[in-house]
């Protein structure tokens, strides 16, 4: 069986990891094993962070909608319930944008939610 020298593949793999670890402190950016551990750990946090980002944005939108609802004399839960009964299918991202940029439009949505809730009750 012929002898296999892993020169180019091995060097390329190590260079890729060390490139990802550039900017890390001390041996984590210089030595392959430490860099590999640090990069894998960082990727794990990045994966979790992408999911947490979605949660944080949704909670931010809810806070903004709730604040605008309070200004219009209703609660967030009553508003969302009224919108569902009215058949308005706007997501929280769009509702938050309307609440921040278009107060008059949001007031119309609140009125629409209130009337739909009154009809259902």
C-alpha positions in Angstrom: 0.0 0.0 0.0 1.4 3.4 -0.9 2.4 5.9 1.7 0.1 8.9 2.0 1.5 12.3 2.9 -1.2 14.7 4.2 0.7 17.9 3.6 -1.7 20.1 1.6 -5.0 18.9 2.9 -3.8 19.1 6.5 -2.3 22.5 6.1 -5.4 23.8 4.4 -7.7 22.5 7.1 -5.5 24.0 9.8 -5.2 27.4 8.0 -9.0 27.5 7.7 -9.4 27.1 11.5 -6.6 29.6 12.3 -8.2 32.1 9.9 -11.5 31.8 11.7 -9.7 32.2 15.1 -7.9 35.4 14.1 -8.5 38.0 16.7 -8.8 35.6 19.5 -6.6 36.1 22.6 -3.1 34.5 23.0 -2.9 30.8 22.0 -6.5 30.6 20.9 -5.4 32.5 17.7 -2.0 30.8 17.3 -2.1 27.1 18.2 -4.3 24.7 16.2 -5.8 22.7 19.0 -6.7 25.7 21.2 -8.0 27.5 18.1 -10.1 24.6 17.1 -11.8 24.4 20.5 -12.4 28.2 20.6 -13.8 28.2 17.0 -16.2 25.3 17.7 -17.3 27.0 20.9 -17.9 30.3 19.1 -19.9 28.6 16.4 -22.1 27.0 19.1 -22.8 30.4 20.6 -23.4 31.9 17.1 -26.0 29.1 16.4 -27.8 29.8 19.6 -27.5 33.6 19.1 -29.3 33.4 15.8 -32.3 31.9 17.5 -32.2 34.2 20.5 -32.1 37.2 18.1 -35.5 36.2 16.8 -36.9 35.9 20.3 -35.6 39.3 21.3 -37.0 41.0 18.2 -40.4 39.5 18.8 -40.4 40.7 22.4 -39.3 44.2 21.3 -42.2 44.3 18.8 -44.7 43.2 21.5 -43.4 46.0 23.9 -43.8 48.6 21.2 -47.3 47.4 20.3 -48.3 47.3 24.0 -47.1 50.9 24.5 -49.1 52.1 21.6 -52.1 50.2 22.8 -51.9 51.8 26.2 -51.9 55.2 24.5 -55.1 54.2 22.7 -56.8 53.0 25.9 -56.6 49.2 25.4 -54.3 46.4 26.4 -52.1 44.4 24.1 -54.0 41.1 24.6 -57.4 42.8 24.0 -55.9 44.4 20.8 -54.5 41.2 19.4 -57.7 39.3 20.2 -59.8 42.0 18.5 -57.5 41.9 15.4 -58.0 38.2 15.1 -61.7 38.5 15.4 -61.7 41.3 12.8 -59.7 39.1 10.4 -56.7 41.4 10.2 -53.7 39.3 9.5 -50.8 41.6 10.2 -47.8 40.2 12.0 -46.2 41.8 15.1 -43.3 43.2 13.1 -45.6 45.2 10.8 -47.8 46.2 13.7 -44.8 47.6 15.6 -43.7 49.5 12.6 -47.1 51.1 12.2 -47.2 51.9 15.9 -43.9 53.7 15.7 -44.2 55.5 12.4 -48.0 56.0 11.8 -49.9 56.7 15.0 -53.1 57.6 13.1 -53.1 54.3 11.3 -52.5 52.4 14.5 -55.5 54.2 16.1 -57.7 53.0 13.2 -56.5 49.5 13.8 -57.3 49.8 17.5 -60.8 51.0 16.7 -61.3 48.2 14.2 -60.2 45.7 16.9 -62.5 47.2 19.4 -65.6 47.1 17.1 -64.8 43.5 16.2 -64.5 42.5 19.8 -67.8 44.3 20.7 -69.6 42.5 17.8 -68.3 39.1 19.0 -69.3 39.7 22.6 
